[in-house]
Every structure is written in C-alpha cells, then in structure tokens.
Amino acid sequence: MAKEFKRYLVTSALPYANGPVHIGHLAGVYIPSDIYTRYLRLKGCDVISVCGSDEHGVPITIKARKEGVTPQEIVDRYHAIIKRSFEGLGINFDIYSRTSSPTHAKNASAFFKKLYDEGKFIEKTSEQYYDEEAQTFLADRYITGTCPKCGNEKAYGDQCEACGSTLSPDELINPKSAVSGSVPVKKSTTHWYLPLDQYESFLREWILDGHKEWKSNVYGQCKSWLDGGLQPRAVSRDLDWGIPVPVEGAEGKVLYVWFDAPIGYISATQDLTPDWEKYWKSEDTKMVHFIGKDNIVFHCIVFPAMLKAHGGYILPENVPANEFLNLEGDKISTSRNWAVWAHEYLEDFPGKEDVLRYVLCANAPETKDNDFTWKDFQARNNNELVAVLGNFVNRALVLTQKYYGGEVPALGELNDYDRQTLEEMGAIKSQLESNIENYHFREALKDAMNFARIGNKYLADTEPWKVIKTDPERVKTILNIALQITANTAIAIEPFMPFSADKIIAMLAVGKFGWEQLGQMGLVEAGHKIGTPTLLFEKIEDETIQKQLDKLAATKAANAAAEAAQNITPQKEECSFDDFQKMDIRVSTILEAEKVAKTKKLLKLTIDTGIDKRTIVSGIAEYYTPEQLVGKQVLVLVNLKPRPLKGIESRGMILMAEDACGKLRLLSPDEKTMSGAIVG
C-alpha cells in the first residue's frame, strides 16, 4: 500500500544563469513541475515548490571573460531574465532563489565542513591541466580540442556537443586552453572527493530495490551507473568564482558546482519559511525532484549520497526526469542560438502563455526525445484550443446570454443522454488524478481536455439552437448542464492552463473552485448571473508562424557562415611571382569519365588540355558521377609531375575548392572557353 504523506516538497532543477531558459527547459522540467504543484495546491495539500538560479561554475566565468564583465554581472542579468520568464508563463514557485545568496553560501560551507570534519571526504593529489600564460588551473570546460570519437575540433574537456559523448580532458586530441589559447601543461593539485563507492550498497538497495516505480529512463540510468561501479567524485575545483572551500590550505579552491547547487534547494526552503526542517527532515514529507535526463546522476546518486553522508535529511521519493526536446528536427543548442527562448516568446505572443504551456505538455518528451515545430504549434492552437476548448466554452456562455440574458437557467428533468454525459464526466476525474500522480502529464492533459470534448459533443448532439424553437424548457436543462461542464473544465485545466482557467472563472463570475468539486453538478447555481463571454483563444495565422520560421532560418544561416569562417584554412607561407609562374594551369575539357575499379573515391578522366589528350585520376567520385563530368570544362595543372594511382599514370591535377561542409567543388570558367587557354 502506498504511503500517505502529510506534506510535499517539490524541487525543480536550478536553471544555469549563463543564458535564458528555452522551450527544452520548459518542456523537460518546469511545466511538469508546475502542473504537479498546482494540482496539489488545488487539492488543499501542504506543498511548497522551490527553485532558483544556479550561479556558480566554469561556463559563467567563460561567458564573463568573453564579454569583458564580471561573473556577478552575468548571473545578475540572467537571473532577472529567467525569473521574469517563469512569472510570465505562470510557473508559480513559492520561492525563486539563487545560489549567490548569503543563506546559500553559509549552508554550502557548513555542509562541506561537517563532512570534512567527520572524515567523509578523501584527499587526492593529481596531475591536472594548467595554463602557464594565464597562471591558472583549467577546469574541464576550459579545455578544448578535437573529439576522439567524432573528430569535432571544438569539443570541451567534459563533453563533445557535436556527438554528445562524455569526455575527460586527457581524451582530447591537441588540447588547448580556452582562456589564453596556449597549450596547457600538467601540474599537481590537491582536491577533496566524495567516495561514492562507499555508498554503492546503500544506493543499490534504496534505488534498485526500493524505487522500481521510477520512470524507466531514470531507473535504467541509475542501474547502469551502479552496475559500472561508482568512483570517488571531486567536490572542489581550482577556480576563483564560487563558494570558497572552508578549510585551511584551500586558497584558490571553490566548491564544485554540482556539490554546491543541490544544496541550493535547502537554502531556498530556509529563505522561504522558518519551518523549513519539516520539509527536509520529516519522514511525513514527500520530496519530488523535477529534472532533465542530463541531471539524473546528480539527483539520484550524488546528492542522495551527500544527504546520506551528512545525515538527518530525507531522500527524494521520486525523480521524474524527462528526455530532450528538439526544435524543427535539430538538437536545441544554446551556443548555436538554436532555440525558442521563453522571454522572446512572451514578447512575440502576448496573451498566449497557455498556448505554449499546452503545446509543450501535449508534446512533452516523457518517454523519448520529441520535436517541437512551429507548424504543430499552430495546428494544436487552431484545431484543439480554438476549435475544441474555446469553441465549447464560448458556445455555452454565448447561448446563455442570448436566451436568458446571462442568467443560469434551472435544471429540469434529465433524459438518458443527459445522465450518460454526466457519468462520462464523472469518470474522468480518477483517471486524471492517477495520470498526474504518476507523472504522465501528456495523458493527464488529454483527460482534462476531455471535459471540453464531452461538452462540445453534448451541445452538438442536443442542438439547443434548434430545440429553442420547439421546446424552450428543454434548452434550460441543456444549458445548465453545459455550464456545469464549463465549470468542471475550468477546474480540470487549471494545472495545465492557469490563465485560461482564470478567464473561464471570470466569465462565469464565480469564485475559484477546489479540486474536490471536480466531477460535480451544481457548481454554477440556477439564477446566477454570468459575466460577459470573450474568446479564450484566437487562431494563429500562417504569417505569424512564418516569422518564427524565418527567424530560425536566419539563425541557421548565421551559424553556417560562422562555421565556414572558423573552418577556413590559414594562409600558407608566401611564395614569389616566379614560383607562381612555374605552374601551367589550362582550361581543359573532360572527354570521358569512369570509376576506378575497387575504389570508392577515384575516377579515371580523359582530358583535352588543348596541348594533348591525357589521363588524370581524381578523387571526386563521392561528389560527382561520371555522367555529370563528361563535357565539363575544368582547370588543370598540366605540368605536375606524373604519378601512378591504382596502376594508372595520372598526368596532372584538376583544381578544386572545398566548401564549409568539406564538399569538393570543381572550378570552371564562367563561359565556354577554348581548351588550352592559360590561366594566370
């Protein structure tokens, strides 16, 4: 039997304050968290929801260095943007704190010191990369180089963003410092480590035996880590931005951001209420962490091990992590600006906060990565919110205004269809509750929308606009039922679309309902005067969507241009005019072309150079077919020393250019030219 809890503590992953939040963050963490919390509040539960900006760590210092400002200026800027974005979208935390707060500095230091004093850490000296030019140790993110797995030349020392591989600095090919650009050296440094291996049996029993109900992606990732054997994890870093390690001899060292950040949940709760301990130290509290899949190991293994080592704290009952959301078929990337930013959406779509909430929940990556497209956004708004939810509410209210001057008509005798409709409505509640409580928010949203679907069908089937001519008493019952369904719809959608729920309540001119009233009749009493009906949603036109697609296209083009600029090969060493004059480059015509047997890249070409007909072997079979080449004019270096290739003597070289994508392109004259014409 499931345990009953007296109170709930809901935490949401602390967004990193080196940039705004985007739709991937919203769909993965913050909208699910808000839905769950709003549901518990509607039920009258004792629940608090805490979050805050994660303001320490290397990426913030990198951004500050690039912009020529202090790390504090960076976190102040983005903390404000993120906080306004959450507020604008109705994501209603009880407190939105920050890890640069005095409370948090005190807490994180005290947490570390307790574990240090009790001998819970191990101290290790190791060789780490050091930038002699900048005179600083380099955190993993400060080291760049070539990824050994995919060849990306801009991989970081902790991760390759091109292929997603987790890396260590030692794996990088040709590592260099992101601070000065110089080649780093290895130098000894001492750090403190949390010996996760000592907590492996505890974690195995707690997770693998005790929480088999966790989502498969969370449970599976935890099992993989545990089966692979846990290793000690560093809890300090050589850095000048963060919370200083509070022990003697630790000058120039700060707490590792993944040790410091989760303690931020505790700090936020302390700033919220003096009764914080009942939420963190009572077994009657259910703690739920909402996170993205890249944070699973920290919230399910590292932080619980920290809490266990400290003692006195409860552990999370569930960690419902979502997968990733892509954008128009491509991975969302902050560095490439490939995202829909929350603050920009609020500017571009004023009054449509619930549309984004609805679409991101309906398309949430709960079990696998999913894709956001602007066309789907438009279709869901027009075909579901406007045509189903908005249409039903508007018809119920407008018909009441039209026939009864806005006064709720009395309920008359029910027929079989009325009773069937009310039974269907009542049956949804338990399913809706089960889906929310088991973190199946996409299915829960469908349940909530089913109230409007039932209402739409009821009005379409009963046709009060026709019946009013023959049986006006019957219409009173129809519209009374329609208004009760409208009130129930407001309750059901409130966790998902709070702005729309408030609009419905205002149009009904009633007070806010509690969850216990969901599924009931009589929520709007006969004789009550409703307010003025207004449209809940408006159609989104093609030109509005095209603007967003154009914005993404411009981003893609800018990224391609930047990529091309970065990939341009540096100028070679100078040569004299006499050196250049030695090269005999001629306009030539390709007469014949065929593949070289047992090769993938080579083509055998018969070339008319104007001075003779000769054979040239060229490695262009990946880019051109033989049929494409016959008759084409190209530029050929004719006085290159012949050399054998696959048993064929190749006399000359065709000139080509390599584009930003690595594709080879033939160089040709603008218009047909006589073979043998000299280029110079």
N, C-alpha and C positions, 0 to 999 in steps of 0.2 A: 504493500500500500504506500502511495506517495506521501512524503512527509508534508505536514501542514506548517506553514511559516507565518510568523506574526508581522513581518515587515520585509521590504525588498530594497536592495541596493543595486542600482543599475549603473554601470560604468560604460563609457564609450571611448574607444581608442583616442588618445590625445593627438589631434592633428599637428603636424610638424610646421612650425612657424617660419618656414623659409619660402612660403608661397601660399596662394589662396587655396580653398577647397574646390574640388571639381565633382562632376556627377558620379565618378567612380567611387569617391569617398562617400558621397551621399547614399548611393545605392548599396554599398557594401556594409556601411556601419550606421550612419546617423539617422536615416529614415527608419530602418528596422528598430533601432533603439527607441526612437520617439514613439513609434506605433505601440511598442510593448509598454512603455511607461504611461502613455495616455490611457491605454486600456486599463492598467492597474489603478490609475487615478480615478477613472470613471467608476470602477468597482468599489471605490472608497478605501483602497488598501493604503497602508502606511508605506510609501515608496518615495525614495529620492533618486534623482538622476544627476550624476556628476560627470564633468568633462573639463577640459582646459587645454591650453596651448602647450605643446612640448617645445621648449625654447633653448635647449642645450644641444651640443653635438657638432660634429665637423661640418655638415652641409651649410649650417648657418654661418660659420666662420668663413667658409669658401665664398658664399654669396656676399658677405660683408666686404671681404678683401677685393672682390671683383668690382664692387660698386664704390669702393673707397669710403665706406662708412663703418660705424661700429656695429658689432653683433647686436647690441641693445637696440639700435635704431631699426635693424631688420626685424627683430621679434616684435617690437612695438608696432611697427607698420602692419605686419601680417596678423598679429593677434587681433587688432581692431577690425581688419577686413573679414577675418574668419568669424569673429563674434557677430558682426552685423549680418553676415550671410546666414548664419544659423537663425538669428532672430527674424530675418526677413522671410525665411522659409517655414517659420513656425516650429522649429526644432527647439523645444522648450525645456532646456536643462534647469535644474534647481540652482545650479551654480556653474558658471563657465570661468574657470580659474586659469592660472598659468604657473609654470614651474620656475619662473624667476621671482616668485613671491617670497617674502620673508618667512612665512609659515613653512613653505616647502624647503627652503634652504636649511632651516632648523631641523625639520623632520628627516630629510635625507641624510644629513650629517649624523644625527642621533641614531638612525637605523644602522648606518655603516659602523659607527663607533661601538654599538652594542655587539654586533657580530665580530668586530675586530677584537674587542676586549675579551670576548668569550672564546677566542681562538677558532672561530668558524671559517676564517679565510686561510688560504695558503699563500705564501710569498714566493714569487718566482722571478729570477733574472733571466732575460732572454735577449737575443740579438734582434733589433728592430731597425727599420729604415730611418735614416737621419739625413736632413738637408743641411749640408755644411754651409751653403751660401746663406740660407735663412736662419741657420743655427737653431733648428727645432726638430724634434722627433715628428715623424709623419704618421698620422692616423691612417688607417687603411684607405679611407675615402680621399686622402690627399695624394695618393699614389696612382698614377695612370700608366697604361702600357697596352700591349697587344694581348687580346684574349687568347689563351692557348687552345680554346675549344672551337671558336668560330672565326678567329682572325681579326675581330674588331679592334682597331688601333686606338680606340678611346675607352677601353674598359677601365673600371676602377679596381682598386685593390681589394674590395669586398664583393663586387658584383659586376658582371657584364650586362649592361642594359640592352644590348643587341640580342643576345641569346638567352638571357635570364639566368645564367649559371652563377652559382655562389663561388667566389674565388677567395684566395688568400694572396697577399702581395707577392709572396715567393713564387707563385704560379705565373705571374705576368711576364711576358717577353718584353725586353727593353724597358724596364720600369723607369719612370722619371717623376720628379716632384711636381705636383700641381701648384705649389707655392712659387717656386723660382724657375721651374723648367729644367733644373740641373739633374744630373744622375745622382740618386741618393746612395749613401753608404750604410753599412750595418754598424750599429753601435749598441752597447749593452744598456739595458734599462730594467728597473725593478717595478713589478706591479703585484696587486693583490687579486686573487682568484677565488671564486666561489666553487668549491669542489662538488659539482653536480653529480659526479659518480657516487658520492656518499649518500645521495638522496634517491638513487635509482630505484631501490626496492620499495621505498615509500611511494614514489611517483607511479611505479608499475602497479602497485596494489590500489592506490587511490584512483588512477585513471582507467587502467585496463580491466580491473575487476569491479571498481565502484561506479564507473560512469560509462557503461556501454550504451546508454541512451544518447550520448553526444552525437552530433552530426558526423556522418561517415568521414568527411574530409578532415575534421578536427581529430577524431579518434584515430584515423589512419595515419595522419602525420605524427601524432604523438607516439603511436606504436612503432613507427619507422625510426624515430629518434631513439626511443628506448631500446629497441632491438639492435640498433647500431652501436650501443654503448655510449653513455654520456661522458663528457670530458670536462675538466675544470674550465671555468669561463672567467675571463678578466672582468673586474668590476671597476677598474681605474684606467685612465688614459693620460698620456703626456699632451696636455692642451692648456691654453690659457683662458678658455671660455667654458664655464660650468661651475659646479659646486666643488670647492677645493676638498681634497681628501683630508679629513680631520685628524690626521696623526702626525707625529713629529717625523721629520725627514721626508715629507711627501711634497716638498715645494715643487711647483710646476706641474702638479698632477691634479686631475679632477675626477669626479665620479663618472664612470661610463654612463652614457645617456640611457642605456637600457637597464641599468641598475636604478638610476635616478627617476626616470619617467613614471613607472608604475606606482611608485610611492606617491606620485602626484595625485592619484585617486584619494589616498588617505588625507593628504594635505587639503584638497578641495573640500572634503567632507568636514574636516576640522574648521575650515573657514565658514562653512555653511551653518553648522549647528554645534552648540556645546555638548549635545548628546551624541556626538559622533561615534563614541565607542559602542553604542548599542547596534550600530550598523556594521561595525568591523569586528566586534569581539563576541557577539552573541550567536549561539547556535540556532536561535529562532529567526535569524536573518538569512534570506536567500540572496546571494550575490551573483549577478549575471554580468559577464564581460561581453560587450558587442565589439567585434574587431573584424579586420580583413584577414585573408588567409596568410599574408606575409607576416602577421604578428602572432601566429598560433604558438610557436615555440616559446616566445617570451611570456605569454599569458598563461600557458598550460604547463610549462616546465620550469622556466627561470624564475618567474615571480612567485609561483607556489613554493618553490624550493627556498626562496628568500623568506617568505612568510613562515614556513616551517622552521627554518633556522632561527628566526627571531623569536617565534613562539607568541601565543596569545591572540593571534588573528585567525579568523575563519578563512576558508578557501572557497573559490567560486563553485557554485552548483552547476553552472553551465557556461559555455563559451561558444555561442552560436556564430561562428565565422562564416562569412560569405566568400565566394570566389571573386574573380575580377570582372569588371565591366569594360568592354571595348567600345570604341567610338568609330562608327562608319567602317567597321571591318578592320580597324587598326588599333593596336595597343595604345591606351591613353598614356601620354608621356608629358610630364611637367617640363622636362628640359627641352622638348621639341614644341612646346606650346600646343600639343595635340590634345585638346580637352575642351569641355564646355564648363567654364568657370561659374560657380554659383553666383558670385556678385555681378558678373556680366549678364547672366540670365535674368536676374531681378531687374536690371536696367532695361533689358531688351523686351521683357514680357511682364510689365507691371500688371498686377491683379491676377496673374496666372500661376501663383505659387503652388496651388493644389494640382495644377496640371502636371508639373514636374514631379511632385510627390507621387501622384497617381501612376505616371508612366514608369518611373524608376522602381516603384514597388511591383507593378504588373510585370515588369521585365527584369526583376531582380536576379542576380547571379547566385541563387541559393544553393544549387547543386552542381553547377558548372559555369564556366565563363560565359557571359552573354554579351549581346551587342546592342548599343543604343544607336538608332538612326533618326534623323530629323523627319523622314517620311513616316516612320512608325509613330513618332511623337504626334505628328499632325493627324494621322489616322485614328489613333486612340482618343485624341481630344474630340475630333469631329464625329466619330462613329460610336463612341462609348459614353464619354462625358456629356457631350451635347445631345446626342440622339437618344440616349437611354436615361441617364440620371437627370440631366437638365430638363429634358422633354417631359418626363413624368411629373417632376415637382411643379413645373410651370403649368401643365395642364390641370393638375389637381387644384392649384391655387387660383388660376385664372377662371376656371369654371365656377368655383365657389364665389368669387367676386361677381361674375356675370349673372348667376342665377339667384344668389342670396345676399348680394350686397356685401360680401365678405364675412357673413355670419355663418358659423359652423352649423349645418343642418342636423336635426336629430336622427339617431339611428332607428330605423324601423325594423320590420321583420326580416330575418336573414333567410336567404334561399340556400340550396345546396352548394351553388357555386361560391357564394359569399363565405360559407363555412369552410369549404375546401381551400380557398385563398388564404383565410386566416390561419388554418392549420399549417399550410406551407410556410407562411411567415414565421410562425412559432417554432417550426422545426429547424430553422436556420441557426438559431442562437447557439445551441450546444456545439454545432459543428464549427461555427465561427470562433467560439471560445477555445475549443480544442486546437484549432489551427494556430491561433495567436500564442497560446501557452506552450505549443510545441515548435514555435518559431517558423511556422510555414506561412509567412506573411503574404505570399502571392496567392495562395489558396484562400487565405482569410479575406483578402481584398475582393476576390470573386464572390465569397459569401456575402460580404457587405453590399456589394453591387446587386446581388440577387433580390434585395428588398425593392430596389428601383425596378428591376426587371419584372418582378411579380406585379408591382403597381402599374407598370406600363401595360402589361398583358391584361390586367384586370380592367383598366379603362378601355383598352381596345376591344375587349370582348363584350363589355357591358354597354358601350356606346351611349353614355349619358346625354350627349349632344343630340341623339336621335330620340331617346326614350323620353326626354323632357317634353316632347310634343304630345305623347300619349299617356305617360304615367309619371307625372312630376313627383309623386310621393316616393316612387322607387328611386328616383335620382337623388333624393335626400340621403337614402341609405348608401348608395354608391359613393357619393362624395364624402360622406362621413368616414367610410372605410378607406377611401383614397387618402384622406387627411391623416388618418391613424397610421397608414403605411408611410406617409411622408414623415411623420414624427419619428417613427421607428427607423427610417432611413437616416435621419439626422444623427441618431444615436450610433447606428452601426458604422457610419463612415467617419465619425469624429476622430478616431485614432489615425486614420489614413489621410483625411482631407479636412483638417480642423477649420479652415477658413470657410469652406462650403457648408459645413455643419452649422457654423455660426450664422451664415446667411439664411439658411432654412429656418433656424430657430427665430431669427429676426422677422422673417416673412410670416411665420406662424404667430408671431407676437406672444411667445410663451417663454417661461424660464427654462434654464438648462436642465436636461433630464439626466438621471443616473443610469448606469448600466443595468441595474435590476429591473428597470422599466422596459427594457428591450423585449419585444415579442408581445407586449400587452396592448389591449384596446383601451379606449377612453383617455388617451394621453392629451387629446385636444377635446375639451368638453363642448357639448352642444350649446349654442348661443354665444360662444366665444367669438370675438371679432378678430379676424386675422389682419395682418398688415398688407402692404402693397406688394404684389408679386413683381419680381425683377428676374432677369435671366441669370442663371447660375454660371453658365459657360457660354462662350462665343466661338463660332467657327474660326479656325486659323487658316488663312488663305495661302495659296501657293507662293505668292511673292514674299511673304514673311519667312517661309521656310527657305526659299531660295537665297535670301540674305544670309542666313546661317550657313548654308552650303557654300556660298561664295566666300564667306569668312574663313571656312576650313580650307577651301581651295587655295586661298591666298597664303595661309599658313603652310600648306604643303609645298607651294612654290618657293616660299622663303626658305624652308628647310632644305629643299633640293639645291637652291642656289648656295646656301651656306655650306652644305655638304660638298658641293662641287668646288667651292673656293678653298675648303680645307684639304681637298684631295689633289689640288694642283701641284705637280712636281716642281720643286725649286729649280731655278735657272742653273744650268750647267756652267762649268768654268768657261771663261772667254776663249774664243778662237779668232784667228786673224782672217781677213778677207781672202788671203791667199789659200788658207785652209778650206774655206767655203768654195773657192773657185775650182778646187780639185774634184768636187762632186759633180758628176754629169747626170743631171736629172732631166728626163724627157717625158713628154706626153706620149703615152702608148695606148694601144687598143688590145683588149683581150679577145683573142680569136676562138680559143677552145678552153674548156674547164672540166675537170673530172676529179673525183675523190681519189686520194692515195689509199690503196688497199691497206687494211689492218691499222688504220689511224682514224681518230675522231676529228682532229683539228686541221689536217693538211689537205690542200687542194693543189693539183698539178695544172698550171696555166700555160697556154701557148700565147705568147705576147708578140705583137707587132710593134717594135720600138722605133720604126722609121728607118733605122740603120740595118736592122736584121729581124728575123723571127727567131725567138729563143724560148726556152722553158724556164719558168720560175716556180718554185714550190713556196706556197704561202699558208700560214696558219690561221686561215679565216673561215674554215668550214663551219664553225659554230655560229657565224654571223651572216653568211651568205651561202646560198645554194649555187651549184654550177650554172643553173639556168638563169639566175639573176645576173651573172657576171659576163656572159658572152655578149660581145658588142660594146661593153662598157669601157670608157676611157679612164685611165688612171695615170698617176705619176710614178715613174720608176727610176730608181738609182741604178743606172746601167753599167757603171764602171766599178761596181762592188766585186771583190774577188770571188769567183765561183766557189761553191762548196757542195759536197754531196749530202742529200737528205733522203733517207729511206731508199738509198740506191739510185736516186735521181740527181743529176747535176743541176743545181739551181744557179742561174746566171743573172743575178740582180735582186733588187728588193723593191716591193711595192710600198709606197709611202702611205701611212695610215695615222689616224688620230684616235686616242682613247677618251671616251666621254666620262662624265662623273660616275656613271654606273659600271665602268670598266668595259663597256662595249666598244669594239673596234669599228671605225668608220673609214671607208675609202675616201681619199682626196681626189677630186676630179675637177677638170676645167669647167668654167661657167657654161661654155657652149662648145659645140663640136670643133675640135682643133686637129690640124694635120698631125698624124703620128710622126714623132721625131722632133717636134717643136721643143726647144730647150727652155727649161725653167731656170731663171736666175735673175 
